[in-house]
Amino acid sequence: MNARILIVAAREFRQIASTRSFWLTLLILPLALAIGPITQRFMNKDDPDRIMLIDRTPGGTVAQAIERRFAIEHGRETMVALSRLVQRERLEHADPTASWATHDRWYADAEVARFLAAGGVTNALARIRAVSPAATDGFEAPKAEQRVVAVPARVAATQDARLDAALQPLLRPAGKEKALDYALLVPADFGSAPAVRLWSNGTPSPRFVGGLQDVLTGALRQRFLERQGLSATTAVTAQAIAPALTVTTPPRGGGTRERMLMRSVLPMAASYMLMMSLLLSGSWMLQGTVEERSNKLIETVLACVSPEELMIGKLLGLVGIGLSMIAVWIGCGLVVAFATQGAIAEFVRPALEPLQSPGVIIAMIYFFIVGYVSSAVLFLAVGVMSDSMRDAQGYLTPLILVIMLPIVVLIQAVISGGGGIGIEVLTWIPIWTPYAVLARLGLGIPVWEVVAVGVLLAAFVALELSLLGRLFRNSLLAAGEKPSLKGLLRRIRSEKVAFASR
């Protein structure tokens, strides 16, 4: 590779990199990754549901049972968060006997109750800090979804039939006072009559209603058993009888379908980034080439370099721009995966699993770069045939549609968790081979097929450079001419250049 090609490539790189649109595009992903958690924090409901329990039964036992259910559910979520921390930091030895030190499983109510009785999250974090002081930095226990508020004296003294009017100011306050989310009335004759009333200031949460029904059903059954002659202690014991169900789940991202989806994220993202960076950088290069032809700058350039050197230099500059964008985006993804915590980081880390295979890494790099060149040549050909961006749009729009066509098929194939004839056909069509192979690396593709389509793609790029190289040479100085299809074919077949050699 001679110095003139490198000079052209550097010039093309600087020309595109100096535009504002390049830097704005380059910063889109970092800004999205930075703003995403902040936006999620603002969009999430920070305040728990405010619930008022009006229990008319003797001793208020139903309200107490409901509050215990809320505490159990919140404790279970806290144990799950702790188990993920333990799994991520490999701190199972912090307390081998604790349930939260074993992950990928379901925590029964009895385990959650023991966890809360032992001090809950405060005790667990203390044990973790004892073996790894920095492990809990940034850890936030899940917030409780419900908060039981006290029943005002005037509401408690109101007869059941008149509670509607008494609760309306609380459910829909006129001032800045926080609204009540739910109000529950458990009548004094609950047990002999199953009627219970629930007020809500919006559509009730199915999860909240379902948990409420479980508690009320248990209370009804206990009262029924007591009426059948069983003692209160026996009735409670009968209610507590349940199978000792041990649920073992695969590691995070370890289920068959989930693992396949996780492994497909990175290859699919590479396919998508290939398309996006190609469309963006190709459009910038096309615009620059059109301006050079329309402003007659191409003649000055050809006084210093040959058409072949100009074409190769432009392609190298375009590939450099595309790889720079990808490098920045990948760097941001790695920072999110290994330097941050949260849902995004926990999702990205399992997705990086394919990078543990050298073969996958080599295949991704090869098909990314060769695929980039195979499509970049088409943009270069469009630019050299057009005298203005208006003319270029006539070629550019169908070209973009053709390039984007496989993405829909590939996304559907990844989501469905399988291949299918569609994605296999796309694999053997050279213009779409890079996208299909990158997507199939996560789903699973035979090694022989990767090698075969790799050779096919290399042959296709060589043919492209030969045929479209002729079109490039014979169209450089043909400004003002709008060739027909026959004219384009004549330029591709012709070995002669349309101008005298410099």
Contacts in CASP RR format, 6 or more apart in sequence:
PFRMAT RR
TARGET T0000
AUTHOR 0000-0000-0000
METHOD contacts of the structure
MODEL  1
MNARILIVAAREFRQIASTRSFWLTLLILPLALAIGPITQRFMNKDDPDR
IMLIDRTPGGTVAQAIERRFAIEHGRETMVALSRLVQRERLEHADPTASW
ATHDRWYADAEVARFLAAGGVTNALARIRAVSPAATDGFEAPKAEQRVVA
VPARVAATQDARLDAALQPLLRPAGKEKALDYALLVPADFGSAPAVRLWS
NGTPSPRFVGGLQDVLTGALRQRFLERQGLSATTAVTAQAIAPALTVTTP
PRGGGTRERMLMRSVLPMAASYMLMMSLLLSGSWMLQGTVEERSNKLIET
VLACVSPEELMIGKLLGLVGIGLSMIAVWIGCGLVVAFATQGAIAEFVRP
ALEPLQSPGVIIAMIYFFIVGYVSSAVLFLAVGVMSDSMRDAQGYLTPLI
LVIMLPIVVLIQAVISGGGGIGIEVLTWIPIWTPYAVLARLGLGIPVWEV
VAVGVLLAAFVALELSLLGRLFRNSLLAAGEKPSLKGLLRRIRSEKVAFA
SR
1 312 0 8 1.000
2 309 0 8 1.000
4 304 0 8 1.000
4 305 0 8 1.000
4 306 0 8 1.000
4 309 0 8 1.000
5 305 0 8 1.000
5 309 0 8 1.000
5 312 0 8 1.000
5 313 0 8 1.000
5 316 0 8 1.000
6 313 0 8 1.000
6 316 0 8 1.000
7 305 0 8 1.000
8 301 0 8 1.000
8 305 0 8 1.000
8 309 0 8 1.000
8 310 0 8 1.000
8 312 0 8 1.000
8 313 0 8 1.000
8 314 0 8 1.000
8 316 0 8 1.000
8 317 0 8 1.000
9 312 0 8 1.000
9 313 0 8 1.000
9 314 0 8 1.000
9 316 0 8 1.000
9 317 0 8 1.000
9 320 0 8 1.000
10 317 0 8 1.000
12 285 0 8 1.000
12 313 0 8 1.000
12 314 0 8 1.000
12 316 0 8 1.000
12 317 0 8 1.000
12 318 0 8 1.000
12 321 0 8 1.000
13 317 0 8 1.000
13 320 0 8 1.000
13 321 0 8 1.000
15 288 0 8 1.000
16 22 0 8 1.000
16 281 0 8 1.000
16 284 0 8 1.000
16 285 0 8 1.000
16 317 0 8 1.000
16 318 0 8 1.000
16 321 0 8 1.000
17 321 0 8 1.000
17 324 0 8 1.000
19 284 0 8 1.000
21 284 0 8 1.000
22 284 0 8 1.000
22 321 0 8 1.000
25 280 0 8 1.000
25 325 0 8 1.000
26 324 0 8 1.000
26 325 0 8 1.000
26 328 0 8 1.000
29 328 0 8 1.000
29 329 0 8 1.000
29 332 0 8 1.000
29 333 0 8 1.000
30 328 0 8 1.000
30 332 0 8 1.000
33 332 0 8 1.000
33 333 0 8 1.000
33 336 0 8 1.000
33 344 0 8 1.000
36 344 0 8 1.000
37 342 0 8 1.000
37 344 0 8 1.000
40 343 0 8 1.000
46 143 0 8 1.000
47 178 0 8 1.000
48 143 0 8 1.000
48 144 0 8 1.000
48 145 0 8 1.000
48 146 0 8 1.000
48 147 0 8 1.000
49 145 0 8 1.000
49 146 0 8 1.000
49 147 0 8 1.000
49 181 0 8 1.000
49 182 0 8 1.000
49 205 0 8 1.000
49 208 0 8 1.000
50 147 0 8 1.000
50 149 0 8 1.000
50 178 0 8 1.000
50 179 0 8 1.000
50 180 0 8 1.000
50 181 0 8 1.000
50 182 0 8 1.000
51 146 0 8 1.000
51 147 0 8 1.000
51 148 0 8 1.000
51 149 0 8 1.000
51 180 0 8 1.000
51 181 0 8 1.000
51 182 0 8 1.000
51 183 0 8 1.000
51 184 0 8 1.000
52 148 0 8 1.000
52 149 0 8 1.000
52 150 0 8 1.000
52 151 0 8 1.000
52 155 0 8 1.000
52 167 0 8 1.000
52 170 0 8 1.000
52 180 0 8 1.000
52 182 0 8 1.000
52 183 0 8 1.000
52 184 0 8 1.000
53 62 0 8 1.000
53 63 0 8 1.000
53 66 0 8 1.000
53 67 0 8 1.000
53 148 0 8 1.000
53 151 0 8 1.000
53 184 0 8 1.000
53 186 0 8 1.000
54 151 0 8 1.000
54 155 0 8 1.000
54 156 0 8 1.000
54 163 0 8 1.000
54 183 0 8 1.000
54 184 0 8 1.000
54 185 0 8 1.000
54 186 0 8 1.000
55 61 0 8 1.000
55 62 0 8 1.000
55 63 0 8 1.000
55 186 0 8 1.000
56 160 0 8 1.000
56 185 0 8 1.000
56 186 0 8 1.000
56 187 0 8 1.000
56 188 0 8 1.000
56 190 0 8 1.000
57 186 0 8 1.000
57 187 0 8 1.000
57 188 0 8 1.000
57 190 0 8 1.000
58 188 0 8 1.000
60 186 0 8 1.000
61 219 0 8 1.000
62 186 0 8 1.000
62 190 0 8 1.000
62 215 0 8 1.000
62 216 0 8 1.000
62 219 0 8 1.000
63 148 0 8 1.000
63 186 0 8 1.000
65 215 0 8 1.000
65 218 0 8 1.000
65 219 0 8 1.000
66 148 0 8 1.000
66 184 0 8 1.000
66 212 0 8 1.000
66 215 0 8 1.000
67 148 0 8 1.000
69 211 0 8 1.000
69 214 0 8 1.000
69 215 0 8 1.000
70 144 0 8 1.000
70 145 0 8 1.000
70 146 0 8 1.000
70 148 0 8 1.000
71 116 0 8 1.000
72 109 0 8 1.000
72 112 0 8 1.000
72 113 0 8 1.000
72 116 0 8 1.000
73 145 0 8 1.000
74 142 0 8 1.000
74 144 0 8 1.000
74 145 0 8 1.000
74 146 0 8 1.000
75 112 0 8 1.000
75 115 0 8 1.000
75 116 0 8 1.000
75 120 0 8 1.000
76 107 0 8 1.000
76 112 0 8 1.000
77 142 0 8 1.000
78 115 0 8 1.000
78 120 0 8 1.000
78 121 0 8 1.000
78 141 0 8 1.000
78 142 0 8 1.000
79 99 0 8 1.000
79 100 0 8 1.000
79 107 0 8 1.000
79 111 0 8 1.000
79 112 0 8 1.000
79 115 0 8 1.000
80 107 0 8 1.000
81 139 0 8 1.000
81 141 0 8 1.000
81 142 0 8 1.000
82 100 0 8 1.000
82 121 0 8 1.000
82 124 0 8 1.000
82 125 0 8 1.000
82 128 0 8 1.000
82 141 0 8 1.000
83 100 0 8 1.000
83 101 0 8 1.000
83 102 0 8 1.000
83 103 0 8 1.000
83 104 0 8 1.000
84 103 0 8 1.000
84 252 0 8 1.000
84 346 0 8 1.000
85 91 0 8 1.000
85 128 0 8 1.000
85 135 0 8 1.000
85 136 0 8 1.000
85 139 0 8 1.000
86 92 0 8 1.000
86 94 0 8 1.000
86 100 0 8 1.000
86 101 0 8 1.000
86 103 0 8 1.000
86 128 0 8 1.000
87 103 0 8 1.000
87 104 0 8 1.000
87 251 0 8 1.000
87 252 0 8 1.000
88 346 0 8 1.000
89 132 0 8 1.000
89 135 0 8 1.000
91 101 0 8 1.000
91 128 0 8 1.000
91 131 0 8 1.000
91 132 0 8 1.000
91 135 0 8 1.000
92 101 0 8 1.000
92 102 0 8 1.000
93 131 0 8 1.000
94 101 0 8 1.000
94 127 0 8 1.000
94 128 0 8 1.000
94 130 0 8 1.000
94 131 0 8 1.000
94 132 0 8 1.000
95 101 0 8 1.000
95 124 0 8 1.000
95 127 0 8 1.000
98 115 0 8 1.000
98 118 0 8 1.000
98 124 0 8 1.000
98 127 0 8 1.000
99 107 0 8 1.000
99 111 0 8 1.000
99 114 0 8 1.000
99 115 0 8 1.000
100 107 0 8 1.000
100 115 0 8 1.000
100 124 0 8 1.000
103 251 0 8 1.000
104 248 0 8 1.000
104 249 0 8 1.000
104 250 0 8 1.000
104 251 0 8 1.000
104 252 0 8 1.000
105 246 0 8 1.000
105 247 0 8 1.000
105 248 0 8 1.000
105 249 0 8 1.000
106 245 0 8 1.000
106 246 0 8 1.000
106 247 0 8 1.000
106 249 0 8 1.000
107 115 0 8 1.000
108 244 0 8 1.000
108 245 0 8 1.000
115 124 0 8 1.000
121 141 0 8 1.000
125 136 0 8 1.000
125 139 0 8 1.000
128 135 0 8 1.000
128 136 0 8 1.000
129 135 0 8 1.000
129 136 0 8 1.000
138 341 0 8 1.000
139 341 0 8 1.000
145 208 0 8 1.000
146 208 0 8 1.000
149 180 0 8 1.000
152 170 0 8 1.000
154 166 0 8 1.000
155 163 0 8 1.000
155 166 0 8 1.000
155 167 0 8 1.000
155 170 0 8 1.000
158 166 0 8 1.000
160 185 0 8 1.000
160 187 0 8 1.000
160 197 0 8 1.000
163 183 0 8 1.000
163 185 0 8 1.000
163 197 0 8 1.000
163 199 0 8 1.000
164 199 0 8 1.000
167 180 0 8 1.000
167 183 0 8 1.000
167 199 0 8 1.000
170 179 0 8 1.000
170 180 0 8 1.000
170 183 0 8 1.000
171 179 0 8 1.000
171 180 0 8 1.000
171 183 0 8 1.000
171 199 0 8 1.000
171 200 0 8 1.000
171 201 0 8 1.000
172 179 0 8 1.000
172 201 0 8 1.000
173 179 0 8 1.000
179 201 0 8 1.000
180 201 0 8 1.000
181 200 0 8 1.000
181 201 0 8 1.000
181 202 0 8 1.000
182 198 0 8 1.000
182 199 0 8 1.000
182 200 0 8 1.000
182 201 0 8 1.000
182 204 0 8 1.000
182 208 0 8 1.000
183 198 0 8 1.000
183 199 0 8 1.000
184 196 0 8 1.000
184 197 0 8 1.000
184 198 0 8 1.000
184 199 0 8 1.000
184 212 0 8 1.000
185 196 0 8 1.000
185 197 0 8 1.000
185 198 0 8 1.000
185 199 0 8 1.000
186 196 0 8 1.000
186 216 0 8 1.000
187 193 0 8 1.000
187 195 0 8 1.000
187 196 0 8 1.000
187 197 0 8 1.000
190 196 0 8 1.000
190 219 0 8 1.000
190 220 0 8 1.000
190 223 0 8 1.000
191 219 0 8 1.000
191 220 0 8 1.000
191 223 0 8 1.000
191 224 0 8 1.000
192 223 0 8 1.000
194 216 0 8 1.000
194 220 0 8 1.000
196 216 0 8 1.000
198 204 0 8 1.000
198 209 0 8 1.000
198 212 0 8 1.000
218 239 0 8 1.000
221 239 0 8 1.000
222 232 0 8 1.000
222 235 0 8 1.000
222 236 0 8 1.000
222 238 0 8 1.000
222 239 0 8 1.000
223 235 0 8 1.000
225 234 0 8 1.000
225 235 0 8 1.000
225 238 0 8 1.000
225 239 0 8 1.000
226 232 0 8 1.000
226 235 0 8 1.000
230 238 0 8 1.000
250 258 0 8 1.000
250 259 0 8 1.000
252 346 0 8 1.000
252 350 0 8 1.000
253 259 0 8 1.000
253 262 0 8 1.000
253 350 0 8 1.000
254 262 0 8 1.000
254 350 0 8 1.000
257 417 0 8 1.000
260 417 0 8 1.000
260 418 0 8 1.000
260 442 0 8 1.000
260 443 0 8 1.000
261 414 0 8 1.000
261 415 0 8 1.000
261 417 0 8 1.000
262 350 0 8 1.000
262 351 0 8 1.000
262 353 0 8 1.000
263 351 0 8 1.000
263 353 0 8 1.000
263 354 0 8 1.000
263 442 0 8 1.000
263 443 0 8 1.000
264 414 0 8 1.000
264 417 0 8 1.000
264 439 0 8 1.000
264 442 0 8 1.000
264 443 0 8 1.000
265 347 0 8 1.000
265 351 0 8 1.000
266 351 0 8 1.000
266 352 0 8 1.000
266 353 0 8 1.000
266 354 0 8 1.000
266 355 0 8 1.000
266 442 0 8 1.000
267 354 0 8 1.000
267 360 0 8 1.000
267 364 0 8 1.000
267 438 0 8 1.000
267 439 0 8 1.000
267 440 0 8 1.000
267 441 0 8 1.000
267 442 0 8 1.000
268 410 0 8 1.000
268 411 0 8 1.000
268 414 0 8 1.000
268 438 0 8 1.000
268 439 0 8 1.000
268 442 0 8 1.000
269 351 0 8 1.000
270 364 0 8 1.000
270 368 0 8 1.000
270 438 0 8 1.000
271 407 0 8 1.000
271 410 0 8 1.000
271 434 0 8 1.000
271 435 0 8 1.000
271 436 0 8 1.000
271 438 0 8 1.000
271 439 0 8 1.000
272 407 0 8 1.000
273 325 0 8 1.000
273 326 0 8 1.000
273 329 0 8 1.000
274 368 0 8 1.000
274 371 0 8 1.000
274 372 0 8 1.000
274 434 0 8 1.000
274 435 0 8 1.000
274 438 0 8 1.000
275 403 0 8 1.000
275 404 0 8 1.000
275 407 0 8 1.000
275 435 0 8 1.000
277 321 0 8 1.000
277 322 0 8 1.000
277 325 0 8 1.000
277 326 0 8 1.000
277 372 0 8 1.000
278 322 0 8 1.000
278 372 0 8 1.000
278 375 0 8 1.000
278 376 0 8 1.000
278 379 0 8 1.000
278 403 0 8 1.000
279 400 0 8 1.000
279 403 0 8 1.000
279 404 0 8 1.000
280 325 0 8 1.000
281 318 0 8 1.000
281 321 0 8 1.000
281 322 0 8 1.000
281 325 0 8 1.000
281 376 0 8 1.000
282 318 0 8 1.000
282 376 0 8 1.000
282 379 0 8 1.000
283 379 0 8 1.000
283 396 0 8 1.000
284 321 0 8 1.000
285 314 0 8 1.000
285 317 0 8 1.000
285 318 0 8 1.000
285 321 0 8 1.000
285 376 0 8 1.000
285 379 0 8 1.000
285 380 0 8 1.000
286 379 0 8 1.000
286 380 0 8 1.000
286 382 0 8 1.000
286 383 0 8 1.000
286 386 0 8 1.000
286 392 0 8 1.000
286 396 0 8 1.000
287 389 0 8 1.000
287 392 0 8 1.000
289 314 0 8 1.000
289 380 0 8 1.000
289 383 0 8 1.000
289 384 0 8 1.000
290 383 0 8 1.000
290 386 0 8 1.000
290 387 0 8 1.000
290 388 0 8 1.000
290 389 0 8 1.000
290 391 0 8 1.000
290 392 0 8 1.000
291 297 0 8 1.000
292 298 0 8 1.000
292 301 0 8 1.000
293 383 0 8 1.000
293 384 0 8 1.000
293 386 0 8 1.000
293 387 0 8 1.000
293 476 0 8 1.000
293 479 0 8 1.000
294 387 0 8 1.000
294 388 0 8 1.000
294 479 0 8 1.000
296 479 0 8 1.000
298 476 0 8 1.000
298 477 0 8 1.000
299 477 0 8 1.000
301 310 0 8 1.000
302 310 0 8 1.000
302 476 0 8 1.000
302 477 0 8 1.000
302 499 0 8 1.000
302 502 0 8 1.000
303 502 0 8 1.000
304 502 0 8 1.000
306 501 0 8 1.000
306 502 0 8 1.000
307 469 0 8 1.000
307 472 0 8 1.000
307 473 0 8 1.000
307 476 0 8 1.000
307 497 0 8 1.000
308 469 0 8 1.000
308 473 0 8 1.000
310 476 0 8 1.000
311 380 0 8 1.000
311 469 0 8 1.000
311 472 0 8 1.000
311 473 0 8 1.000
314 380 0 8 1.000
315 373 0 8 1.000
315 376 0 8 1.000
315 377 0 8 1.000
315 380 0 8 1.000
318 372 0 8 1.000
318 376 0 8 1.000
318 379 0 8 1.000
318 380 0 8 1.000
319 369 0 8 1.000
319 372 0 8 1.000
319 373 0 8 1.000
319 376 0 8 1.000
322 372 0 8 1.000
323 369 0 8 1.000
323 372 0 8 1.000
326 368 0 8 1.000
333 348 0 8 1.000
336 344 0 8 1.000
336 345 0 8 1.000
336 348 0 8 1.000
337 345 0 8 1.000
337 348 0 8 1.000
337 349 0 8 1.000
337 352 0 8 1.000
338 345 0 8 1.000
338 349 0 8 1.000
354 360 0 8 1.000
354 441 0 8 1.000
354 442 0 8 1.000
355 361 0 8 1.000
360 441 0 8 1.000
363 437 0 8 1.000
363 441 0 8 1.000
363 450 0 8 1.000
364 438 0 8 1.000
364 441 0 8 1.000
366 454 0 8 1.000
367 433 0 8 1.000
367 434 0 8 1.000
367 437 0 8 1.000
367 438 0 8 1.000
367 454 0 8 1.000
367 457 0 8 1.000
368 434 0 8 1.000
368 438 0 8 1.000
370 434 0 8 1.000
370 454 0 8 1.000
370 457 0 8 1.000
370 458 0 8 1.000
370 461 0 8 1.000
371 433 0 8 1.000
371 434 0 8 1.000
371 457 0 8 1.000
371 461 0 8 1.000
372 434 0 8 1.000
373 461 0 8 1.000
374 430 0 8 1.000
374 431 0 8 1.000
374 434 0 8 1.000
374 457 0 8 1.000
374 460 0 8 1.000
374 461 0 8 1.000
374 464 0 8 1.000
375 403 0 8 1.000
375 431 0 8 1.000
377 461 0 8 1.000
377 464 0 8 1.000
377 465 0 8 1.000
377 468 0 8 1.000
377 469 0 8 1.000
378 399 0 8 1.000
378 464 0 8 1.000
378 468 0 8 1.000
379 396 0 8 1.000
379 399 0 8 1.000
380 468 0 8 1.000
380 472 0 8 1.000
381 468 0 8 1.000
381 469 0 8 1.000
381 471 0 8 1.000
381 472 0 8 1.000
382 392 0 8 1.000
382 395 0 8 1.000
382 396 0 8 1.000
382 399 0 8 1.000
383 392 0 8 1.000
383 395 0 8 1.000
384 471 0 8 1.000
384 472 0 8 1.000
384 475 0 8 1.000
384 476 0 8 1.000
385 391 0 8 1.000
385 395 0 8 1.000
385 471 0 8 1.000
385 475 0 8 1.000
385 483 0 8 1.000
385 488 0 8 1.000
386 392 0 8 1.000
386 395 0 8 1.000
387 479 0 8 1.000
387 480 0 8 1.000
387 482 0 8 1.000
391 482 0 8 1.000
402 431 0 8 1.000
403 431 0 8 1.000
405 432 0 8 1.000
406 426 0 8 1.000
406 432 0 8 1.000
406 435 0 8 1.000
406 436 0 8 1.000
407 435 0 8 1.000
409 422 0 8 1.000
409 423 0 8 1.000
409 426 0 8 1.000
410 423 0 8 1.000
410 426 0 8 1.000
410 435 0 8 1.000
410 436 0 8 1.000
410 439 0 8 1.000
413 419 0 8 1.000
413 420 0 8 1.000
413 422 0 8 1.000
413 423 0 8 1.000
413 439 0 8 1.000
413 443 0 8 1.000
414 439 0 8 1.000
414 443 0 8 1.000
417 443 0 8 1.000
418 443 0 8 1.000
419 440 0 8 1.000
419 443 0 8 1.000
423 436 0 8 1.000
423 439 0 8 1.000
423 440 0 8 1.000
423 443 0 8 1.000
426 432 0 8 1.000
426 433 0 8 1.000
426 435 0 8 1.000
426 436 0 8 1.000
427 433 0 8 1.000
427 436 0 8 1.000
427 437 0 8 1.000
427 440 0 8 1.000
427 445 0 8 1.000
427 449 0 8 1.000
427 453 0 8 1.000
428 453 0 8 1.000
428 456 0 8 1.000
430 456 0 8 1.000
430 457 0 8 1.000
430 460 0 8 1.000
431 460 0 8 1.000
433 453 0 8 1.000
433 454 0 8 1.000
433 456 0 8 1.000
433 457 0 8 1.000
433 460 0 8 1.000
434 457 0 8 1.000
437 445 0 8 1.000
437 450 0 8 1.000
437 453 0 8 1.000
437 454 0 8 1.000
467 492 0 8 1.000
468 492 0 8 1.000
470 491 0 8 1.000
470 492 0 8 1.000
470 493 0 8 1.000
470 494 0 8 1.000
470 495 0 8 1.000
471 488 0 8 1.000
471 491 0 8 1.000
471 492 0 8 1.000
473 497 0 8 1.000
473 498 0 8 1.000
474 491 0 8 1.000
474 494 0 8 1.000
474 496 0 8 1.000
474 497 0 8 1.000
474 498 0 8 1.000
475 483 0 8 1.000
475 491 0 8 1.000
475 498 0 8 1.000
476 497 0 8 1.000
476 498 0 8 1.000
476 499 0 8 1.000
477 498 0 8 1.000
477 499 0 8 1.000
478 491 0 8 1.000
478 498 0 8 1.000
483 490 0 8 1.000
483 491 0 8 1.000
491 498 0 8 1.000
END
